[in-house]
Amino acid sequence: MGQYGNQPDFITNDIQTVTPVAAASLTAADSLNGSIIYVGTSSSADLQVIPAGSVGSSGSGLPGLAQAITFKNIPQGEWFPVVVDYVLSNATTATDLVAGK
């Protein structure tokens, strides 16, 4: 967002609520396709994500828990500036999540 002259500095597309999914049951339909996440409620919570473009080695073409990154003590009430494809339920304790591009 906003790094290039042809990109706006605000969310314009694909705004949706996020339901975290288990790493063991990811599907292509679960992908957020390179979105950033708004964290509604955190109270020193964690957010576990798979960054955009990560590919697993399972042969399915889908990433897995090995590609996950857990951010600890994330702030609430703001957009988290990491572009992600998946939010995982394995270690995510933040709630009221919204994705957008």
Backbone atoms as SQL, in Angstrom:
CREATE TABLE atoms (id INTEGER PRIMARY KEY, chain TEXT, resi INTEGER, resn TEXT, atom TEXT, x REAL, y REAL, z REAL);
INSERT INTO atoms VALUES
  (1, 'A', 1, 'MET', 'N', 0.822, -1.183, 0.000),
  (2, 'A', 1, 'MET', 'CA', 0.000, 0.000, 0.000),
  (3, 'A', 1, 'MET', 'C', 0.861, 1.240, 0.000),
  (4, 'A', 2, 'GLY', 'N', 0.720, 2.061, -0.988),
  (5, 'A', 2, 'GLY', 'CA', 1.350, 3.356, -1.006),
  (6, 'A', 2, 'GLY', 'C', 2.836, 3.374, -1.271),
  (7, 'A', 3, 'GLN', 'N', 3.454, 2.235, -1.603),
  (8, 'A', 3, 'GLN', 'CA', 4.891, 2.257, -1.843),
  (9, 'A', 3, 'GLN', 'C', 5.219, 2.733, -3.252),
  (10, 'A', 4, 'TYR', 'N', 4.276, 2.653, -4.142),
  (11, 'A', 4, 'TYR', 'CA', 4.516, 3.002, -5.533),
  (12, 'A', 4, 'TYR', 'C', 3.547, 4.099, -5.961),
  (13, 'A', 5, 'GLY', 'N', 3.937, 4.847, -6.946),
  (14, 'A', 5, 'GLY', 'CA', 3.130, 5.969, -7.401),
  (15, 'A', 5, 'GLY', 'C', 1.748, 5.591, -7.898),
  (16, 'A', 6, 'ASN', 'N', 1.585, 4.371, -8.387),
  (17, 'A', 6, 'ASN', 'CA', 0.283, 3.981, -8.928),
  (18, 'A', 6, 'ASN', 'C', -0.594, 3.262, -7.909),
  (19, 'A', 7, 'GLN', 'N', -0.198, 3.218, -6.645),
  (20, 'A', 7, 'GLN', 'CA', -0.994, 2.571, -5.610),
  (21, 'A', 7, 'GLN', 'C', -1.541, 3.601, -4.650),
  (22, 'A', 8, 'PRO', 'N', -2.812, 3.453, -4.279),
  (23, 'A', 8, 'PRO', 'CA', -3.396, 4.404, -3.322),
  (24, 'A', 8, 'PRO', 'C', -2.877, 4.137, -1.910),
  (25, 'A', 9, 'ASP', 'N', -3.031, 5.123, -1.044),
  (26, 'A', 9, 'ASP', 'CA', -2.614, 5.006, 0.349),
  (27, 'A', 9, 'ASP', 'C', -3.771, 4.592, 1.239),
  (28, 'A', 10, 'PHE', 'N', -4.750, 3.903, 0.704),
  (29, 'A', 10, 'PHE', 'CA', -5.902, 3.491, 1.491),
  (30, 'A', 10, 'PHE', 'C', -6.452, 2.176, 0.952),
  (31, 'A', 11, 'ILE', 'N', -7.242, 1.509, 1.776),
  (32, 'A', 11, 'ILE', 'CA', -7.836, 0.227, 1.406),
  (33, 'A', 11, 'ILE', 'C', -8.989, 0.493, 0.448),
  (34, 'A', 12, 'THR', 'N', -8.991, -0.204, -0.699),
  (35, 'A', 12, 'THR', 'CA', -10.034, 0.035, -1.695),
  (36, 'A', 12, 'THR', 'C', -10.769, -1.217, -2.150),
  (37, 'A', 13, 'ASN', 'N', -10.165, -2.393, -1.978),
  (38, 'A', 13, 'ASN', 'CA', -10.744, -3.605, -2.556),
  (39, 'A', 13, 'ASN', 'C', -10.822, -4.745, -1.558),
  (40, 'A', 14, 'ASP', 'N', -11.747, -5.649, -1.837),
  (41, 'A', 14, 'ASP', 'CA', -11.834, -6.927, -1.128),
  (42, 'A', 14, 'ASP', 'C', -11.836, -6.797, 0.386),
  (43, 'A', 15, 'ILE', 'N', -12.636, -5.895, 0.908),
  (44, 'A', 15, 'ILE', 'CA', -12.737, -5.753, 2.353),
  (45, 'A', 15, 'ILE', 'C', -13.658, -6.863, 2.860),
  (46, 'A', 16, 'GLN', 'N', -13.159, -7.652, 3.827),
  (47, 'A', 16, 'GLN', 'CA', -13.924, -8.788, 4.324),
  (48, 'A', 16, 'GLN', 'C', -13.521, -9.115, 5.751),
  (49, 'A', 17, 'THR', 'N', -14.442, -9.716, 6.497),
  (50, 'A', 17, 'THR', 'CA', -14.091, -10.187, 7.825),
  (51, 'A', 17, 'THR', 'C', -13.217, -11.429, 7.679),
  (52, 'A', 18, 'VAL', 'N', -12.389, -11.667, 8.665),
  (53, 'A', 18, 'VAL', 'CA', -11.434, -12.781, 8.612),
  (54, 'A', 18, 'VAL', 'C', -11.789, -13.802, 9.686),
  (55, 'A', 19, 'THR', 'N', -11.899, -15.037, 9.251),
  (56, 'A', 19, 'THR', 'CA', -12.014, -16.161, 10.174),
  (57, 'A', 19, 'THR', 'C', -10.719, -16.956, 10.060),
  (58, 'A', 20, 'PRO', 'N', -9.907, -16.955, 11.112),
  (59, 'A', 20, 'PRO', 'CA', -8.652, -17.711, 11.047),
  (60, 'A', 20, 'PRO', 'C', -8.908, -19.190, 10.767),
  (61, 'A', 21, 'VAL', 'N', -7.996, -19.815, 10.031),
  (62, 'A', 21, 'VAL', 'CA', -8.125, -21.228, 9.664),
  (63, 'A', 21, 'VAL', 'C', -6.933, -22.018, 10.206),
  (64, 'A', 22, 'ALA', 'N', -7.155, -23.306, 10.407),
  (65, 'A', 22, 'ALA', 'CA', -6.082, -24.182, 10.891),
  (66, 'A', 22, 'ALA', 'C', -5.084, -24.442, 9.771),
  (67, 'A', 23, 'ALA', 'N', -3.811, -24.429, 10.088),
  (68, 'A', 23, 'ALA', 'CA', -2.766, -24.644, 9.083),
  (69, 'A', 23, 'ALA', 'C', -2.911, -25.995, 8.403),
  (70, 'A', 24, 'ALA', 'N', -3.391, -26.984, 9.132),
  (71, 'A', 24, 'ALA', 'CA', -3.506, -28.336, 8.580),
  (72, 'A', 24, 'ALA', 'C', -4.624, -28.469, 7.549),
  (73, 'A', 25, 'SER', 'N', -5.541, -27.487, 7.496),
  (74, 'A', 25, 'SER', 'CA', -6.674, -27.612, 6.575),
  (75, 'A', 25, 'SER', 'C', -6.800, -26.441, 5.609),
  (76, 'A', 26, 'LEU', 'N', -5.687, -25.818, 5.230),
  (77, 'A', 26, 'LEU', 'CA', -5.724, -24.690, 4.300),
  (78, 'A', 26, 'LEU', 'C', -6.193, -25.136, 2.920),
  (79, 'A', 27, 'THR', 'N', -6.969, -24.270, 2.270),
  (80, 'A', 27, 'THR', 'CA', -7.353, -24.481, 0.880),
  (81, 'A', 27, 'THR', 'C', -7.102, -23.180, 0.131),
  (82, 'A', 28, 'ALA', 'N', -7.104, -23.245, -1.178),
  (83, 'A', 28, 'ALA', 'CA', -6.927, -22.034, -1.984),
  (84, 'A', 28, 'ALA', 'C', -8.061, -21.048, -1.719),
  (85, 'A', 29, 'ALA', 'N', -9.242, -21.558, -1.411),
  (86, 'A', 29, 'ALA', 'CA', -10.396, -20.684, -1.142),
  (87, 'A', 29, 'ALA', 'C', -10.217, -19.881, 0.143),
  (88, 'A', 30, 'ASP', 'N', -9.360, -20.345, 1.063),
  (89, 'A', 30, 'ASP', 'CA', -9.108, -19.625, 2.315),
  (90, 'A', 30, 'ASP', 'C', -8.164, -18.439, 2.136),
  (91, 'A', 31, 'SER', 'N', -7.484, -18.359, 1.007),
  (92, 'A', 31, 'SER', 'CA', -6.462, -17.331, 0.806),
  (93, 'A', 31, 'SER', 'C', -7.049, -15.935, 0.801),
  (94, 'A', 32, 'LEU', 'N', -6.356, -15.013, 1.440),
  (95, 'A', 32, 'LEU', 'CA', -6.730, -13.596, 1.438),
  (96, 'A', 32, 'LEU', 'C', -6.049, -12.864, 0.291),
  (97, 'A', 33, 'ASN', 'N', -5.256, -13.568, -0.491),
  (98, 'A', 33, 'ASN', 'CA', -4.642, -13.040, -1.716),
  (99, 'A', 33, 'ASN', 'C', -3.905, -11.725, -1.527),
  (100, 'A', 34, 'GLY', 'N', -3.016, -11.686, -0.585),
  (101, 'A', 34, 'GLY', 'CA', -2.177, -10.505, -0.399),
  (102, 'A', 34, 'GLY', 'C', -2.900, -9.331, 0.223),
  (103, 'A', 35, 'SER', 'N', -3.545, -9.549, 1.340),
  (104, 'A', 35, 'SER', 'CA', -4.278, -8.498, 2.043),
  (105, 'A', 35, 'SER', 'C', -3.507, -8.054, 3.286),
  (106, 'A', 36, 'ILE', 'N', -3.896, -6.913, 3.828),
  (107, 'A', 36, 'ILE', 'CA', -3.410, -6.525, 5.146),
  (108, 'A', 36, 'ILE', 'C', -4.589, -6.678, 6.105),
  (109, 'A', 37, 'ILE', 'N', -4.286, -6.762, 7.385),
  (110, 'A', 37, 'ILE', 'CA', -5.286, -7.106, 8.385),
  (111, 'A', 37, 'ILE', 'C', -5.516, -5.934, 9.335),
  (112, 'A', 38, 'TYR', 'N', -6.805, -5.626, 9.565),
  (113, 'A', 38, 'TYR', 'CA', -7.189, -4.673, 10.607),
  (114, 'A', 38, 'TYR', 'C', -7.441, -5.475, 11.867),
  (115, 'A', 39, 'VAL', 'N', -6.809, -5.079, 12.958),
  (116, 'A', 39, 'VAL', 'CA', -6.962, -5.780, 14.222),
  (117, 'A', 39, 'VAL', 'C', -7.931, -4.985, 15.090),
  (118, 'A', 40, 'GLY', 'N', -9.130, -5.524, 15.264),
  (119, 'A', 40, 'GLY', 'CA', -10.146, -4.825, 16.042),
  (120, 'A', 40, 'GLY', 'C', -9.898, -4.915, 17.530),
  (121, 'A', 41, 'THR', 'N', -9.653, -6.116, 18.032),
  (122, 'A', 41, 'THR', 'CA', -9.454, -6.342, 19.453),
  (123, 'A', 41, 'THR', 'C', -8.222, -7.209, 19.644),
  (124, 'A', 42, 'SER', 'N', -7.314, -6.773, 20.494),
  (125, 'A', 42, 'SER', 'CA', -6.140, -7.608, 20.714),
  (126, 'A', 42, 'SER', 'C', -5.809, -7.773, 22.184),
  (127, 'A', 43, 'SER', 'N', -5.760, -6.697, 22.962),
  (128, 'A', 43, 'SER', 'CA', -5.392, -6.765, 24.365),
  (129, 'A', 43, 'SER', 'C', -4.128, -7.614, 24.558),
  (130, 'A', 44, 'SER', 'N', -3.054, -7.174, 23.941),
  (131, 'A', 44, 'SER', 'CA', -1.756, -7.868, 23.982),
  (132, 'A', 44, 'SER', 'C', -1.846, -9.268, 23.391),
  (133, 'A', 45, 'ALA', 'N', -2.590, -9.414, 22.323),
  (134, 'A', 45, 'ALA', 'CA', -2.807, -10.713, 21.691),
  (135, 'A', 45, 'ALA', 'C', -1.763, -10.990, 20.612),
  (136, 'A', 46, 'ASP', 'N', -1.872, -12.184, 20.033),
  (137, 'A', 46, 'ASP', 'CA', -0.956, -12.616, 18.984),
  (138, 'A', 46, 'ASP', 'C', -1.705, -12.766, 17.663),
  (139, 'A', 47, 'LEU', 'N', -0.972, -12.636, 16.562),
  (140, 'A', 47, 'LEU', 'CA', -1.518, -12.811, 15.225),
  (141, 'A', 47, 'LEU', 'C', -0.572, -13.728, 14.459),
  (142, 'A', 48, 'GLN', 'N', -1.062, -14.904, 14.067),
  (143, 'A', 48, 'GLN', 'CA', -0.236, -15.846, 13.307),
  (144, 'A', 48, 'GLN', 'C', -0.696, -15.820, 11.851),
  (145, 'A', 49, 'VAL', 'N', 0.250, -15.547, 10.953),
  (146, 'A', 49, 'VAL', 'CA', -0.074, -15.382, 9.536),
  (147, 'A', 49, 'VAL', 'C', 0.908, -16.158, 8.664),
  (148, 'A', 50, 'ILE', 'N', 0.489, -16.362, 7.422),
  (149, 'A', 50, 'ILE', 'CA', 1.399, -16.839, 6.392),
  (150, 'A', 50, 'ILE', 'C', 1.537, -15.689, 5.404),
  (151, 'A', 51, 'PRO', 'N', 2.749, -15.148, 5.242),
  (152, 'A', 51, 'PRO', 'CA', 2.962, -14.004, 4.355),
  (153, 'A', 51, 'PRO', 'C', 2.571, -14.325, 2.906),
  (154, 'A', 52, 'ALA', 'N', 2.237, -13.297, 2.177),
  (155, 'A', 52, 'ALA', 'CA', 1.858, -13.449, 0.770),
  (156, 'A', 52, 'ALA', 'C', 2.987, -14.088, -0.020),
  (157, 'A', 53, 'GLY', 'N', 2.618, -15.019, -0.895),
  (158, 'A', 53, 'GLY', 'CA', 3.578, -15.645, -1.784),
  (159, 'A', 53, 'GLY', 'C', 4.289, -16.856, -1.221),
  (160, 'A', 54, 'SER', 'N', 3.998, -17.232, 0.032),
  (161, 'A', 54, 'SER', 'CA', 4.646, -18.411, 0.617),
  (162, 'A', 54, 'SER', 'C', 4.095, -19.680, -0.025),
  (163, 'A', 55, 'VAL', 'N', 4.983, -20.606, -0.345),
  (164, 'A', 55, 'VAL', 'CA', 4.578, -21.881, -0.952),
  (165, 'A', 55, 'VAL', 'C', 5.154, -23.007, -0.120),
  (166, 'A', 56, 'GLY', 'N', 4.329, -23.973, 0.209),
  (167, 'A', 56, 'GLY', 'CA', 4.767, -25.102, 1.013),
  (168, 'A', 56, 'GLY', 'C', 5.497, -26.147, 0.197),
  (169, 'A', 57, 'SER', 'N', 6.075, -27.083, 0.897),
  (170, 'A', 57, 'SER', 'CA', 6.820, -28.138, 0.231),
  (171, 'A', 57, 'SER', 'C', 6.062, -29.462, 0.216),
  (172, 'A', 58, 'SER', 'N', 4.764, -29.414, 0.539),
  (173, 'A', 58, 'SER', 'CA', 3.990, -30.650, 0.627),
  (174, 'A', 58, 'SER', 'C', 3.584, -31.200, -0.730),
  (175, 'A', 59, 'GLY', 'N', 3.824, -30.452, -1.780),
  (176, 'A', 59, 'GLY', 'CA', 3.431, -30.882, -3.112),
  (177, 'A', 59, 'GLY', 'C', 2.054, -30.390, -3.514),
  (178, 'A', 60, 'SER', 'N', 1.290, -29.865, -2.551),
  (179, 'A', 60, 'SER', 'CA', -0.054, -29.372, -2.857),
  (180, 'A', 60, 'SER', 'C', -0.023, -27.950, -3.412),
  (181, 'A', 61, 'GLY', 'N', 1.120, -27.271, -3.279),
  (182, 'A', 61, 'GLY', 'CA', 1.211, -25.880, -3.698),
  (183, 'A', 61, 'GLY', 'C', 0.734, -24.917, -2.630),
  (184, 'A', 62, 'LEU', 'N', 0.178, -25.441, -1.551),
  (185, 'A', 62, 'LEU', 'CA', -0.313, -24.603, -0.457),
  (186, 'A', 62, 'LEU', 'C', 0.728, -24.535, 0.657),
  (187, 'A', 63, 'PRO', 'N', 0.836, -23.390, 1.323),
  (188, 'A', 63, 'PRO', 'CA', 1.776, -23.285, 2.437),
  (189, 'A', 63, 'PRO', 'C', 1.252, -24.069, 3.639),
  (190, 'A', 64, 'GLY', 'N', 2.079, -24.191, 4.640),
  (191, 'A', 64, 'GLY', 'CA', 1.691, -24.873, 5.866),
  (192, 'A', 64, 'GLY', 'C', 2.252, -24.157, 7.067),
  (193, 'A', 65, 'LEU', 'N', 2.165, -24.789, 8.194),
  (194, 'A', 65, 'LEU', 'CA', 2.611, -24.183, 9.448),
  (195, 'A', 65, 'LEU', 'C', 4.087, -23.801, 9.425),
  (196, 'A', 66, 'ALA', 'N', 4.879, -24.466, 8.611),
  (197, 'A', 66, 'ALA', 'CA', 6.310, -24.151, 8.521),
  (198, 'A', 66, 'ALA', 'C', 6.553, -22.745, 7.977),
  (199, 'A', 67, 'GLN', 'N', 5.614, -22.197, 7.206),
  (200, 'A', 67, 'GLN', 'CA', 5.761, -20.850, 6.648),
  (201, 'A', 67, 'GLN', 'C', 5.125, -19.776, 7.529),
  (202, 'A', 68, 'ALA', 'N', 4.533, -20.169, 8.636),
  (203, 'A', 68, 'ALA', 'CA', 3.813, -19.222, 9.499),
  (204, 'A', 68, 'ALA', 'C', 4.763, -18.361, 10.322),
  (205, 'A', 69, 'ILE', 'N', 4.310, -17.156, 10.584),
  (206, 'A', 69, 'ILE', 'CA', 5.019, -16.216, 11.450),
  (207, 'A', 69, 'ILE', 'C', 4.020, -15.741, 12.494),
  (208, 'A', 70, 'THR', 'N', 4.423, -15.732, 13.753),
  (209, 'A', 70, 'THR', 'CA', 3.546, -15.267, 14.824),
  (210, 'A', 70, 'THR', 'C', 4.059, -13.932, 15.342),
  (211, 'A', 71, 'PHE', 'N', 3.196, -12.923, 15.266),
  (212, 'A', 71, 'PHE', 'CA', 3.510, -11.607, 15.810),
  (213, 'A', 71, 'PHE', 'C', 2.882, -11.531, 17.193),
  (214, 'A', 72, 'LYS', 'N', 3.658, -11.125, 18.165),
  (215, 'A', 72, 'LYS', 'CA', 3.208, -11.092, 19.556),
  (216, 'A', 72, 'LYS', 'C', 2.869, -9.669, 19.985),
  (217, 'A', 73, 'ASN', 'N', 1.894, -9.568, 20.873),
  (218, 'A', 73, 'ASN', 'CA', 1.495, -8.287, 21.480),
  (219, 'A', 73, 'ASN', 'C', 1.184, -7.222, 20.435),
  (220, 'A', 74, 'ILE', 'N', 0.357, -7.568, 19.469),
  (221, 'A', 74, 'ILE', 'CA', 0.041, -6.629, 18.389),
  (222, 'A', 74, 'ILE', 'C', -0.904, -5.540, 18.897),
  (223, 'A', 75, 'PRO', 'N', -0.828, -4.347, 18.330),
  (224, 'A', 75, 'PRO', 'CA', -1.721, -3.267, 18.751),
  (225, 'A', 75, 'PRO', 'C', -3.128, -3.473, 18.205),
  (226, 'A', 76, 'GLN', 'N', -4.105, -2.965, 18.903),
  (227, 'A', 76, 'GLN', 'CA', -5.484, -3.073, 18.436),
  (228, 'A', 76, 'GLN', 'C', -5.942, -1.752, 17.833),
  (229, 'A', 77, 'GLY', 'N', -6.979, -1.854, 17.007),
  (230, 'A', 77, 'GLY', 'CA', -7.575, -0.650, 16.443),
  (231, 'A', 77, 'GLY', 'C', -6.795, -0.032, 15.304),
  (232, 'A', 78, 'GLU', 'N', -5.971, -0.820, 14.611),
  (233, 'A', 78, 'GLU', 'CA', -5.234, -0.289, 13.469),
  (234, 'A', 78, 'GLU', 'C', -4.918, -1.392, 12.468),
  (235, 'A', 79, 'TRP', 'N', -4.530, -0.981, 11.274),
  (236, 'A', 79, 'TRP', 'CA', -4.136, -1.923, 10.222),
  (237, 'A', 79, 'TRP', 'C', -2.752, -2.438, 10.530),
  (238, 'A', 80, 'PHE', 'N', -2.585, -3.749, 10.442),
  (239, 'A', 80, 'PHE', 'CA', -1.289, -4.372, 10.676),
  (240, 'A', 80, 'PHE', 'C', -0.558, -4.416, 9.340),
  (241, 'A', 81, 'PRO', 'N', 0.581, -3.752, 9.197),
  (242, 'A', 81, 'PRO', 'CA', 1.200, -3.522, 7.884),
  (243, 'A', 81, 'PRO', 'C', 2.049, -4.674, 7.342),
  (244, 'A', 82, 'VAL', 'N', 1.482, -5.877, 7.316),
  (245, 'A', 82, 'VAL', 'CA', 2.157, -7.028, 6.730),
  (246, 'A', 82, 'VAL', 'C', 1.196, -7.646, 5.727),
  (247, 'A', 83, 'VAL', 'N', 1.643, -7.869, 4.499),
  (248, 'A', 83, 'VAL', 'CA', 0.787, -8.432, 3.458),
  (249, 'A', 83, 'VAL', 'C', 0.752, -9.948, 3.635),
  (250, 'A', 84, 'VAL', 'N', -0.464, -10.498, 3.785),
  (251, 'A', 84, 'VAL', 'CA', -0.615, -11.912, 4.117),
  (252, 'A', 84, 'VAL', 'C', -1.575, -12.615, 3.158),
  (253, 'A', 85, 'ASP', 'N', -1.404, -13.934, 3.088),
  (254, 'A', 85, 'ASP', 'CA', -2.354, -14.772, 2.352),
  (255, 'A', 85, 'ASP', 'C', -3.288, -15.518, 3.300),
  (256, 'A', 86, 'TYR', 'N', -2.819, -15.845, 4.505),
  (257, 'A', 86, 'TYR', 'CA', -3.623, -16.608, 5.450),
  (258, 'A', 86, 'TYR', 'C', -3.440, -16.085, 6.870),
  (259, 'A', 87, 'VAL', 'N', -4.520, -16.128, 7.659),
  (260, 'A', 87, 'VAL', 'CA', -4.467, -15.909, 9.099),
  (261, 'A', 87, 'VAL', 'C', -4.785, -17.263, 9.718),
  (262, 'A', 88, 'LEU', 'N', -3.894, -17.743, 10.576),
  (263, 'A', 88, 'LEU', 'CA', -4.034, -19.080, 11.137),
  (264, 'A', 88, 'LEU', 'C', -4.649, -19.059, 12.532),
  (265, 'A', 89, 'SER', 'N', -5.483, -20.049, 12.787),
  (266, 'A', 89, 'SER', 'CA', -6.118, -20.171, 14.092),
  (267, 'A', 89, 'SER', 'C', -5.196, -20.828, 15.110),
  (268, 'A', 90, 'ASN', 'N', -4.106, -21.439, 14.661),
  (269, 'A', 90, 'ASN', 'CA', -3.202, -22.178, 15.542),
  (270, 'A', 90, 'ASN', 'C', -2.706, -21.333, 16.720),
  (271, 'A', 91, 'ALA', 'N', -2.361, -20.072, 16.478),
  (272, 'A', 91, 'ALA', 'CA', -1.826, -19.233, 17.555),
  (273, 'A', 91, 'ALA', 'C', -2.401, -17.822, 17.556),
  (274, 'A', 92, 'THR', 'N', -3.430, -17.562, 16.756),
  (275, 'A', 92, 'THR', 'CA', -4.037, -16.225, 16.721),
  (276, 'A', 92, 'THR', 'C', -5.015, -16.074, 17.864),
  (277, 'A', 93, 'THR', 'N', -4.775, -15.063, 18.693),
  (278, 'A', 93, 'THR', 'CA', -5.694, -14.775, 19.800),
  (279, 'A', 93, 'THR', 'C', -6.382, -13.425, 19.610),
  (280, 'A', 94, 'ALA', 'N', -5.958, -12.640, 18.635),
  (281, 'A', 94, 'ALA', 'CA', -6.624, -11.378, 18.312),
  (282, 'A', 94, 'ALA', 'C', -7.991, -11.674, 17.687),
  (283, 'A', 95, 'THR', 'N', -8.940, -10.773, 17.877),
  (284, 'A', 95, 'THR', 'CA', -10.289, -10.977, 17.346),
  (285, 'A', 95, 'THR', 'C', -10.741, -9.745, 16.558),
  (286, 'A', 96, 'ASP', 'N', -11.913, -9.866, 15.957),
  (287, 'A', 96, 'ASP', 'CA', -12.495, -8.783, 15.166),
  (288, 'A', 96, 'ASP', 'C', -11.547, -8.355, 14.048),
  (289, 'A', 97, 'LEU', 'N', -11.085, -9.330, 13.284),
  (290, 'A', 97, 'LEU', 'CA', -10.125, -9.093, 12.209),
  (291, 'A', 97, 'LEU', 'C', -10.842, -8.809, 10.892),
  (292, 'A', 98, 'VAL', 'N', -10.304, -7.867, 10.123),
  (293, 'A', 98, 'VAL', 'CA', -10.831, -7.501, 8.817),
  (294, 'A', 98, 'VAL', 'C', -9.655, -7.462, 7.843),
  (295, 'A', 99, 'ALA', 'N', -9.859, -7.991, 6.636),
  (296, 'A', 99, 'ALA', 'CA', -8.808, -7.965, 5.608),
  (297, 'A', 99, 'ALA', 'C', -9.197, -6.981, 4.522),
  (298, 'A', 100, 'GLY', 'N', -8.215, -6.363, 3.900),
  (299, 'A', 100, 'GLY', 'CA', -8.452, -5.449, 2.793),
  (300, 'A', 100, 'GLY', 'C', -7.204, -5.256, 1.961),
  (301, 'A', 101, 'LYS', 'N', -7.427, -4.760, 0.750),
  (302, 'A', 101, 'LYS', 'CA', -6.316, -4.473, -0.158),
  (303, 'A', 101, 'LYS', 'C', -6.427, -3.046, -0.652);
